[in-house]
Each structure stands twice: as C-alpha cells, then as structure tokens.
Amino acid sequence: MSFDEGAESPVHRLIENVPDGERVTVLLAAFEGWNDAGEAASDSLKYLHELWDGKKVATVDPDEYYDFQFTRPSVRHNTAGARKIKWPTTKIAKASIPGANVDVVFIHGREPSYKWRAYTAELLAHAASLNVNYVVLVGALLADVPHSRPIPVTATSDDDELRERLNLEASQYDGPIGIVGVLAELALLAGLPTISLWAAVPHYVAQAPSPKAQLALLNRIEELLQVPFDTHELAEDAQAWERGVDELATEDPEIAAYVRQLEEAKDTADLPEASGESIAREFERYLKRRGKDSP
C-alpha cells in the first residue's frame, strides 16, 4: 500500500445528525498477524477496549477457521493456578462511550487460516445483530518511513458518499491483501459505510510494541469519532520508544545514514503540507485536549 496517496487527507466527523435520545454504533476491527505490523492495530483496539470497559458478547468458533499447527494454542496458568489452554479465536465485545451517544463494537482476533468468506459473513452477521451503523477497520504495515517523524496514517474508503463527505481517497493499492481488505469490501457490499485506517510502521523497528504507530491510529480514531480520550501515558511511551530507537541508530553508522536518508525524503515530501488547513487541524486537536484537561 502506498502512503503517498491519502496519507495526510483530513478526516472529519464520521457521525453526523443523530437525533436526541438515539444512539449510533461503530464497529472497530483489527486482526493480529499480516495486517498488524508492530501489533499497533491490535494494541490500539485493546487500549480502547480497556478505556471504555468493553464487555465480551460473542466469540467465533476457532475450529472452523484456524490451522492450529500454524496458529498454535497456548497453555497458561489462571489466577487459581490451574493450567488452561487458550485457543486462537476472534472476540467480539461492546462498549458505550461515556458522555456520548456512541456505542462501539470491537472485533479482535488473529487473521484466520481458512474460509475467509464464511468467516467474514459470520462477523457481518454479528454486526447486523448489534445494529452496527459504521465500520472502521484498523491495520498497520511495514514501510520506508523514519521513526523520528510523525507516523503516517492512511484513511481510505470505497464508499462514495463517505469519501466525499470526509474528504478521503479511494484506495489505489493493487496486490495481496489480508482479512482487513476482504472485510472492507464485504462490509461495503452489505451496505455499511466503511473506512480503513493504516499506520506505517518503520520497517527497521518492526518488533512489537510500536507505541508511536499505536498513538497515531488512536489520534485518527479520535478525530473520526469526535470523542476525546486521554493518551498522555501512551504519548510518553511513544517518546521513550523514539529515544530508544535514536540511541540504537547512533550505534550503527549504516542505520544512522539510512534514517537520515528517510528523514530527508519525508521532509521534502511534506513541504507542501505545511498549509493553513493542516495547521488548523492540529490547533483544533490541541484546543479539544486543553478543554478536556481544564477543571
């Protein structure tokens, strides 16, 4: 996927004109594995699941969809000291955002091995039973981007109305896809307005966690839902992560030179983006967080 097209497209309010007393349900989905570089996508959903106290409402039977020799179960001790097998599966949870008329359905699991169309149909059946109105798919991939610059997040949609209203791009990617791409197409065919968010994780620091990419995804979700939430602790983790990568880079002249090359390319490409619109967007985000922190 290219991060030259749509990477800095402004994302505005996803949910509009909800009558008083009614609620809107947004599905957030992320899948571990091929779609989840640095585990940034799944970690961003775990963060929101804990923040909004999500409650499990369903699971997907793993026997139908997973190759257990490839995605092996694990054994763990529970709080009582008993050994228990944990099977790879997909969990579906629901939460209500405090102070907002928005409910969130979380779908989180490993990318399946088999029957992707049947798997996706089962997820969409759950979405229908939970009255989902919008779908936001979250992914992360490895890219030639520097760790020392803002992490690019591409926001795309193949829904014509949604794309025009939110000033998004249609995806121009051609090539192999993961379960996120399949779910995006089938959700749209099911009549659900769907957005895909992809964070670019620096390929030379691909290991998890990737707090800076996670934070970038959360910031974009915050913009979409127009519901501010506290990411102060995660921002500190992202800064510490960046300092740590800086230190590692200085120990290897070749890596340091490569990072400088990526920085120069990124800075050159971003020169036209220092526009009034982008500055205003950042200032608006600052004001929202300042208002949230005020007594």
C-alpha positions in Angstrom: 0.0 0.0 0.0 1.3 3.5 -0.9 1.4 6.1 1.7 1.8 8.9 -0.8 -1.9 8.9 -1.7 -4.3 9.8 1.1 -1.8 9.7 3.9 -2.5 13.2 5.1 -6.1 13.5 4.0 -8.0 15.3 6.7 -10.6 13.2 8.5 -13.6 14.9 9.8 -16.6 13.8 11.8 -17.8 10.3 10.9 -21.1 10.5 12.8 -23.5 13.4 11.9 -27.0 14.5 12.8 -28.0 11.9 15.4 -31.4 12.7 16.9 -31.6 13.2 20.6 -32.1 10.0 22.5 -30.9 7.8 19.7 -27.5 6.0 19.6 -25.1 5.1 16.8 -22.9 2.0 16.8 -19.4 2.0 15.2 -17.6 -1.3 14.6 -13.8 -1.2 15.2 -11.9 -4.2 13.9 -8.2 -5.2 14.0 -6.6 -8.6 13.3 -3.2 -9.9 14.5 -0.8 -11.2 12.0 -0.2 -10.0 8.5 -2.3 -6.9 9.0 -0.7 -5.8 12.2 2.9 -4.6 12.0 4.4 -3.9 15.4 1.0 -5.0 16.8 0.0 -1.3 16.5 -3.5 -2.0 15.2 -4.5 -4.7 17.8 -2.9 -2.7 20.6 -4.9 0.4 19.7 -8.1 -1.6 20.0 -7.0 -3.2 23.2 -6.4 0.3 24.6 -9.9 1.5 23.7 -11.5 -1.8 24.9 -9.9 -1.2 28.3 -10.6 2.5 28.3 -14.3 2.1 27.6 -14.7 -1.1 29.6 -15.8 -3.3 26.7 -17.8 -6.5 27.5 -17.5 -9.6 25.5 -20.7 -10.5 23.7 -19.6 -13.3 21.3 -16.7 -15.4 20.0 -16.0 -17.1 16.7 -15.5 -20.9 16.8 -11.8 -21.3 16.1 -12.1 -24.9 14.8 -13.7 -23.7 11.6 -11.1 -21.1 10.6 -7.6 -21.8 12.1 -4.8 -24.1 11.3 -3.6 -24.9 14.8 -0.2 -26.1 13.5 0.4 -22.6 12.1 -1.5 -20.6 14.8 -0.9 -22.8 17.8 -2.9 -22.7 21.0 -1.1 -21.9 24.2 -1.3 -23.1 27.8 -1.4 -20.7 30.7 -2.0 -20.8 34.4 -5.1 -18.9 35.6 -5.3 -16.9 38.8 -6.2 -20.1 40.7 -3.0 -21.8 39.5 -4.8 -24.2 37.1 -3.5 -24.8 33.6 -5.8 -23.7 30.9 -5.5 -23.9 27.1 -6.1 -20.6 25.3 -7.3 -21.1 21.7 -6.7 -18.6 18.9 -10.1 -17.1 18.2 -11.9 -13.9 17.4 -13.6 -12.0 20.2 -16.5 -9.6 19.8 -17.1 -7.0 22.6 -19.3 -4.0 23.0 -18.9 -0.7 25.0 -20.7 2.6 25.4 -18.5 5.7 25.2 -19.1 7.8 28.3 -20.7 11.2 27.6 -21.5 10.3 24.0 -24.4 8.8 22.1 -22.0 6.3 20.5 -21.7 2.6 21.1 -18.6 0.7 19.9 -18.4 -2.9 18.8 -14.8 -4.4 19.0 -13.7 -7.2 16.7 -10.3 -8.5 17.6 -8.6 -11.8 16.7 -5.9 -13.4 14.6 -6.3 -13.5 10.9 -7.9 -16.8 10.0 -6.3 -19.6 8.0 -9.4 -20.9 6.2 -12.8 -19.9 4.8 -12.3 -16.2 4.7 -15.6 -15.5 3.1 -17.5 -17.6 5.6 -15.6 -16.0 8.4 -16.3 -12.5 7.2 -20.0 -13.4 6.7 -20.1 -14.5 10.3 -18.6 -11.3 11.5 -21.1 -9.3 9.5 -24.0 -11.3 10.9 -22.8 -10.3 14.3 -22.6 -6.7 13.2 -26.1 -6.8 11.9 -27.4 -8.3 15.2 -25.6 -5.5 17.1 -27.1 -2.8 14.9 -23.8 -1.5 13.6 -24.0 1.7 11.5 -20.4 2.3 10.5 -17.3 0.2 10.2 -13.7 1.4 10.9 -11.0 -1.2 10.0 -7.6 -0.7 11.6 -4.3 -2.0 10.3 -0.6 -1.4 10.3 2.1 -2.3 7.8 5.8 -2.0 7.4 7.0 0.9 5.3 10.1 3.0 4.4 9.3 5.8 6.9 11.6 7.3 9.6 10.8 6.7 13.2 11.7 10.3 14.0 8.8 11.9 12.1 5.0 11.7 12.6 3.8 8.2 11.7 1.7 8.4 8.5 -1.9 7.0 8.8 -3.7 6.4 5.5 -7.5 6.8 5.7 -9.4 5.5 2.7 -12.9 4.5 1.8 -14.6 3.0 -1.3 -18.0 4.4 -0.1 -18.7 7.3 -2.5 -20.8 9.4 0.0 -18.5 8.8 2.9 -15.4 9.6 0.9 -16.8 12.9 -0.4 -18.1 13.9 3.0 -14.9 13.2 4.9 -12.5 14.3 2.0 -10.9 10.8 1.8 -9.2 9.0 -1.0 -10.2 5.7 -2.6 -7.6 3.1 -2.1 -5.1 2.8 -5.0 -3.5 -0.3 -3.7 -3.1 -3.4 -6.0 -1.7 -6.6 -4.7 -2.1 -9.2 -2.0 -4.5 -8.4 0.9 -5.3 -9.7 4.3 -8.6 -10.2 6.1 -8.9 -6.5 6.6 -9.2 -5.9 2.9 -11.8 -8.7 2.5 -13.9 -7.4 5.4 -13.7 -3.9 3.9 -15.2 -5.0 0.6 -17.9 -7.3 2.0 -18.9 -4.7 4.6 -19.5 -2.2 1.9 -21.5 -4.7 -0.1 -23.6 -5.3 3.0 -24.4 -1.5 2.9 -22.2 -0.5 5.8 -20.2 2.7 5.3 -16.6 1.6 5.8 -13.3 3.3 6.4 -9.9 1.7 6.5 -7.0 3.2 8.6 -3.5 2.0 8.1 -0.5 3.1 10.1 3.0 2.9 8.5 5.5 1.3 10.9 9.2 1.9 10.2 10.4 -1.5 8.8 13.8 -1.3 10.6 12.0 -1.3 14.0 9.2 -3.8 13.2 9.1 -5.6 16.6 6.2 -5.0 19.0 5.2 -2.9 20.7 5.1 0.1 18.4 3.6 2.8 20.7 4.1 5.7 18.2 2.1 4.0 15.5 -0.5 3.0 18.0 -0.8 6.6 19.1 -1.1 7.8 15.5 -4.0 5.3 15.0 -5.7 6.4 18.2 -5.4 10.1 17.2 -7.1 9.3 13.9 -9.9 7.3 15.6 -10.4 10.2 18.0 -10.8 12.6 15.0 -13.3 10.3 13.4 -15.5 9.8 16.4 -15.0 13.3 17.8 -14.7 11.8 21.3 -11.5 13.0 23.1 -9.7 10.5 25.2 -6.6 10.7 27.3 -3.5 9.3 25.6 -0.9 11.1 27.8 0.7 7.9 29.1 0.9 6.4 25.6 2.4 9.6 24.3 5.2 9.3 26.9 5.7 5.6 25.8 6.0 6.8 22.2 8.6 9.4 23.1 10.6 6.9 25.1 10.4 4.4 22.1 11.7 7.1 19.8 14.6 8.0 22.1 15.4 4.3 22.3 15.5 3.9 18.5 17.6 7.1 18.3 20.2 5.5 20.6 20.3 2.3 18.7 20.7 4.1 15.4 23.6 6.1 16.6 25.4 2.9 17.4 25.4 1.8 13.8 26.6 4.3 11.2 24.8 2.5 8.3 21.5 2.6 10.1 22.1 6.2 11.1 22.8 7.2 7.5 19.7 5.3 6.3 17.5 7.0 8.8 18.8 10.4 7.7 18.0 9.5 4.1 14.4 8.6 5.1 14.1 11.8 7.1 15.3 14.0 4.1 12.8 12.2 1.8 10.0 12.6 4.2 10.7 16.3 4.9 10.9 17.1 1.2 7.6 15.3 0.5 5.9 17.1 3.4 6.9 20.6 2.5 3.5 21.3 0.7 1.7 20.0 3.7 2.6 23.0 5.9 -0.7 24.5 4.9 -3.2 26.5 6.8 -5.6 23.5 6.8 -3.1 21.2 8.4 -2.1 23.8 11.0 -5.7 24.5 11.8 -6.4 20.8 12.2 -3.5 20.4 14.7 -4.6 23.5 16.6 -8.2 22.2 16.8 -6.9 19.0 18.4 -4.9 21.0 20.9 -7.9 23.0 21.9 -10.0 19.9 22.4 -7.5 18.3 24.7 -6.9 21.6 26.6 -10.6 21.9 27.2 -10.8 18.3 28.4 -8.0 18.9 30.9 -9.5 22.2 32.2 -11.4 21.9 35.5 
